Amino acid sequence: MNIIRKNIFLYTAIIIIPTILAVLLFKQYLENQEKLELQQDTLKLGELQQQYIQTLIKETVKSLDVLSIVSLDFVNKKEDMKSLLLKTKKTDKRYGDLYLVNAKGVVVTGTKDDYNGIEVRDSYIKSCAKLKQAQVTVVKEDGYKKLITVCNPVLDENNAISSFLLVQLKLEYIQSVLELLTPQIAVKITDQFDNKIFTINDDLKVGDYQQSMPFEDLPWKLHINHPQQEINIDSNTILQFTIVFLIVTHIIFFVIQFMLLQRDAIRQKKIHESQKLKMLGTLAATTAHEIKNPLTGIKGLVQLLSEKYQNNQDQMYFSVIQQEITRINEIVNEFLVLGKPSAHPLEIVDLKAVVAEIQPILQVESNNHSTILYVNNTEEDLFVCCLKDQIKQVILNITKNSFEASSPGDQVAISVAKEQANAILTIEDNGKGMSKSTLKKIFEPFYTTKNYGTGLGLYVCKRIITNFNGTITINSKRHIGTTITIVLPIVDSKK
């Protein structure tokens, strides 16, 4: 039941919740993209309207420049000038009335006779005279109707102002053109004082996006508002995203499941090995003495029989029996270490002296395997906190493995040295070595590469060294050799 709950929790945490959040975020992202595109489209429409208005003004100014050149010949011919202005008005539907104003600002003639002889006192005439270039302004005709008026100076040969040409642009025409260009947006044009000049599409509902865009050549601003639109998200896009996201999250889910299963398998394996070791330790602790006592008797009787029967064949049998008894005794000693921790207190031992003490035994073992033994012992005392018999067992066990892994004529070297606050014991051989896969399992209980081994030797060695607050590491390469390094902390011998 716990496993089912755990899987449901993982599935919810890794797949369901992230998928819901991802879909919501993706939908929000698509909506933001739609809004961004709407804003960009609105800006493009505003730029299109600005371009039309600015182009209209520029074309009007160019037309007035041409008309100014012609008007120099008609300054004193009012009827001819009026006829010229009327023809100009008919040529372009954007034009309203046109007037010729003298240098003093009095209307000389125009397409309407109502203003003849009237002085124009508006500020744009003064600006036009002062700057000697075209001026655009918005004026009210009869106090209520707004007009866009372009004033262009007429310069004589001495670059002096002889008169002015005024042209009024039809706002109705401009508005109708802009409505045709952008029927779906609302636009307002304001002057430098933020006064409204004209608007289009006032009947549209103003949306949440507004943008003010200044003109380049005019002191005006274009205010554009896009009406609210329902944002339509493509359901197929969301569906495709959901499917891809579900595939990815399921892959992650299965990977995590696999990793959890591996971890559980390793944990179960450790528990199983711990139970086996506990059982073996209990069995060893209760039966070790019962096994050792008869072994001692058998070994003594075999020794007596070997002295009585000197026949070579009999001696060979006795030798085999002695070797097997020795091996059984070693196995029992290894099992004993698996039991409860020893109640014996640790003692301060000179590691150099321990190596010197067991060197004869190591030499005999080396001779039996036809190998060459080198012992490089330190001259200074290296006191460590341990049990003497157990540290002997570790050294003998490891060197025995080195001898067995070596071929006749190979070398096995043992060295003891001091490195900072640690005693370093190194056992090195140039035997057959071990593979990387073997190195990963070498300290596991019951793992062995020997046909007759228990798989407890190195495990017991590591457990002993760990109990002494030390470390043991193995470096090995196939067909090159193996180096085993034991590090134990040095202690004060006076303690």
N, C-alpha and C positions, 0 to 999 in steps of 0.2 A: 504493500500500500504506500509506503514511504517512497518507493522508487517511482510509482505512478504520479504521486504528488510532485516529486522532484522534476520529473519530465514535463508535467503540465506547467510548472513554474518556469522552467527553462524555455519551453516553447512560447509561453506568454511573454517572457522578458526579452527573448532574442528575435522572435518573429512577429507576434501579433502587435505588441505595443510599438516597436520600431516601424512596422509597416504602416500602422495608422498615422503615426507622427510624420513619416516620410511622405505619405500621400497628401496629408494636409499641407505640409511645407511645399511640396511640389505644386499643388493647386494654387497656393498663395504666390509662388514664384511665377506661374503662368499668368495669374491675374495681374501681377506687377508688370510683367512683360507687355500684356495687353494695354495697360494704362500708359506705359512708357511709349509704346507705339502710337497710342492715341495722342499723347502729348507731342510727339515728333510730327505726326500728321498735322496737328493743329498749328504748330510752328511753321510748317511748310506752307499751309494755307495763308497764314498771316504774312509770311514773306512774299507770297504771290500777290497779295493785295497791296502790300507796301510797294512792290516793284511796279505794279500798274499805276498807282498814284504818282510815284516819283517819275516814271516814264512820261506820264501825262503832263506833268509840270515841265519837264525838260523839253518835250516836244513843243509845248506852248511857248516857252522862252525862245526856242530856235525859230519858231514861226514869227515871233515878234521881232527877232533880230533881222530877219529878212524883210519884214514889213517896215522896220525902222529905216532901212536903206532906201526903200521905195518912197517912204513918206517925206523924205527930204525934198523931193521934187514937187510935193503937193501941200507944203505947209501953208502957202498963200492961196491955195485953190480948195476951198472948203467943200464944194460940191463934188469935185473929183475925189477928194479924200474920203468923203462920206460914201461915195460909190465904191471906193476900194475897200472900205471897212465892211460894207454890206456884202460884197463878194466874198470877203474873207470869212464872214460869219456863216455864209451858206456852204462853204467848203468843208466845214467840220461841225458835226452835230454837238460836239462837246462845248462849243463856244456859245456864250450868251451874247451880251452887248459888248461892243468895242468903242473906245473913245480916244480922241486925240486931245491932249491937254498941253497948253503952252508952258513955257519955262516958269511962269508965275503961278501955275497951278490952276488956271482957268480952263474949263472945257471949251474947246474950239468947235469940235463937231463930233458926231458919233452915229451909231446905228439908231439912236433915239434922239429926237430933238428936244426932249424935255429938260436935258441938263446943259444945253448950250448956254454959255456965258456964266455958268455957276462955278464958283471957286471950290476946288477940292482941298479940304484942309486936313485930311487924314494923315497920320504919321508915316504911313508907308511911302507917301510921295516925297516927304522930306528924306527918309532913309534911302530911297531910290536916287534922289539928287545928290545926297552926300556920298554914297558908295559908288554911284555911277554903274550900277548893275541891277539886274532884275530883282524884284522883291515880291514875295507872295504873302498875302494876308487874307484874313476872313473879315468881311464887313457886313453890316446889316443894311439892307435896302428898305427904305421907308420905315425903319425902326423895328422890323419884325422878321424879315426874310434874310437869311444868311447867304452870302455869296463868297466864293473863292475868287479873289482878284489878283491878277498878275500885273505888276507895273514894270515897264521896261523903258529905260531912258533912250532918247533919240539924240545921238551925238553928231555935231557938225564936223567940218574938216579940222577944226582946232581942238577937237575933243571936248568941246563945251556943250552943255545940254541945251538943245534948241526946243525940245518938247518931250512929252511922255506919251507912251501908248499904254492904254489900260484895256485888259480883256477880262471878262467875267466868265468863269467856268460853271456849267450847269451841274449843280449838286444832284439833281434828279437823275441825270444821265449817268453820273459817276456811281451813284447808289445802285442803279439798275444793273450796271455792268458788274459791280462787286457781288450783288446778289446772285447773278448768273454764275460767277466764278466759284463762289463758296456759299451755296444755299443752306448748308447745314450748320453754320456757325454764326454767332452774334458778334458784331464788330462795332467799336466806338472809336472815333477819331477826336483827340483833344489837342488844344494848343499848348503853348509853353506855360500858360497860367492854369492849366487843367480845365479849361472851359470846353464844353462839348461843341464840336464843329458839326458832326453829323453821325448818325448811326445806321446800321442795317440789321435786319432780322431781329427787331426788338421783341417780336412775338415769341421767339424761341426761349425756352427755359434755360437759364444759365446753369452750366454744370459746375462741377467742383474744380475744374482746371481753368485757371485764368493766367493770361500772360500779357505783359506790357512790353511793346517793342518800339523803341524810338526810331524815327526816320533819320537817314544819313544827312540829307541836304535840307531838311525842313525842321523847324523847331516844334514838331508835332510828335504825338505818340499814338500808336495803334494799340488798342486794348481788345484782345480777342478772348472769347469764351466759347468753349465747346460744350454743347448740351450733353447731359448725362446719357450714357448708353449702357445697356445691359451687356456685361462682359460674358461672352460665350466661350467656355472652355471645351476643347475637343475631348470628348469622353474616350475616344480611342487612344489618345495620347496618354491619358491617365491610366487607362487599362494596361497599355503596354509597359508603362513605368512600374505599375503595381506587380505585373507578372515578373519582370526582370528583378525587381527588388525582392520579391518572394523567393525567387531562385537563389539569389545571393544569400539571403538570410537563412534559407534551408541548408545551403552548403555550410555556412558558419555553424548552424545548429548541429549538423551531423559531425563536423570536425570537433566541436566542443564535446559532443557525446562520446566520440571516439577517445578523446583525451581523458575524459572522466572515467571511461571504462578501463583505459590503460592504467590510470592512477589507482582505481579500485583493485585492478588485478595485481598491481605491485604491492598494494597494501595487504591484500588477502594473502599474497605469497609470503610477505614478511610475517604476517600473523601465523601462517601455517608453519613457516620455518621456526618461528619463536616457540610454537607449541611443540614441535619436534625436538628442539634443543632443550626445552624444559623437561620433556618426558625423558630424553636421553640423560640429561643431567641428574634427574631424580633417580633413574635406573642406575647410573654410574655411581652416585653417592651411596646407594644402599647395597650395591653388589660388588663394589671395587675390592673391598677387603676379602670378600668371599672368593673372588677369582684369584687374587694375588696369593693367598695362602696355599691353595693347591698347586698353583704355578711354581711357587718356591720349592714345594716338596718334589714335584715332578722334575724340576731343574736339577735338584740335588741328586735324585735317584739316577737321572740320565748321566750326571757327572761320574757317579760311582760305577755305573755300568760301562762307561767309556774307558775307565781305568782298568776294568776287569777284562774287557774284550778288546784286544789290540788289533784284531783283524782289520785290514784296510777297508773292506766293505762295511763292516760294523761301524768303524769310525766315521765313514761317510754318512751312514744312517743317523748316528748320534749327532753329527754336525748339523744335519738338516733339522732334527728335532730341536736342537738348541736355538737355531735361527728362528724357527717358527714360534718357540716359547718367547724369545726376545721380541718378536713382532707383536705377539698377543699382549705382552706387557706394555709395549709402547702405545698400542691402541687403547688399552685401559687407562694409561696416563693421560691421553688426549681426552678421553671421555670424562675424566675427573675434573678437568678444567671447565667443562660445560656445566657443572653443577653450581651450587650456590657459591657466591664469592668466599674466598678463603678468609678464615677468621684470624689468620696470622698477621701480625702487624708488619708494615713495611720496614725495611732496614736500609741503612746507608752502605752501599757497596762500591768498591773501586772497580769500575768497568775494565780498566786495564788489567787488573789482577785476575778478573774472571776469565778474560780471553787467554791470558798466560796459563791459567790453571787447566783449561780444557784444550790447550794446543796439542798436547800429546795424543788425546783422543781424536782430534781432527786430523792429525798426521797419519794415524793408523787408518782412518776412514779414507783418506786421500790415497794411501798406498793400495788399499783394497780396490779402488776404482782406477788405479794407474794414472792418476792425475798429479799435477804439480801444485803444491800448496805454498802460498806466500802469506806471511803474517807481518804486517807493518804496524806494530804497536807503538803507542805514544810513550814518551819518557815521563810525562807529568801525570800525577794522579787525577783521575776523573771520577769523582764520587757522584753516584746517582741513587735515587730513592726507589728501591724495588725489592723483590724477593730473589735471592741468589739462585735458588734452584730453578725458578721459572725463567730467569734471564738466560741461564745455561740451556734450558730446554729450547728457548727461542733460537739461540745461536746454533745449537746442534741440529735442530730441525731444518733451518734455512740452509746451512752448509751441506747437509745431507742431500737436499734437493739440488743444490748446485753440482755436487759430485755426480748425482744420478743423471743430470742433464748434460754432463760433459762426456766427451770421448777420451779414450786413452791418449795421454800426452797433452791434454788441455790444461789450462791454468785456472786456479781458484784463488782469489786474493781477498784477505781480510785485513781491514785497516781500522784503527781507532784514532780519532783526532778530536781536537777541541775547536769549536767555532762559536765565538762570542760566549753566550751563557749556556751552550748546549754541548753534549757529548755526541759525536757522530760515529756510528758503527756502520761500516760499508762492507758488504759481501758481494764480490764481483766475479763472474765467470765468463768464459768465451765459448759456452756450449751452444746448444741448438736454438735457444731463445724461445720466445712465445709470440703468438699473433696478437693483434689488437683486440680481437674478440675474446681471446683467452684472458688477456689482461683485465678486461672489464668484469670478468666473473671470478677472478682468481681468489678473492677474499670471501666469496660466498660459501656458506656451509654446504658440505656434501658435494661440492664441485671438484672434480679431479681429472687429470689427464693421464693418470696411471691406471694400469689394469688391475692393480691390487690395492690402491689407496682408498682411504675413507673419505677424503675431501674435507678433513677437519684440521689438517696441519697448519696451513697458513691462516685459517680462520682463528684458530686458537692462539697463534702467534700475535695476530693483530689485537685480539682481545686482551692478551697479557700486556702488550706494549701500551694500549689505550688505558688500562688500569694504572699504569705507571706515569700517566700524563705525557706520554710520548707519541710519536707518529712513526709509521712505517710506510714507505713508498717503494714501488717497483717500476723500473724502466727496463724494457726488453725489446729486442728486435730479432726477427727470425734469422738464424744462421750467423748471428753476430754475437749474441750473448745477453746476459741479464745482470742488472745491478740492483741490489736491494739496500736501501738506506734506512737506518733506524736512528731516530733523533730522541734523546732523552735530556731533560733539563738537569743541569749540574746543581748540586746542593752543597751546603757547607758541611764538612765532615765533623765539625764540633757540635752540631745540633744533636 
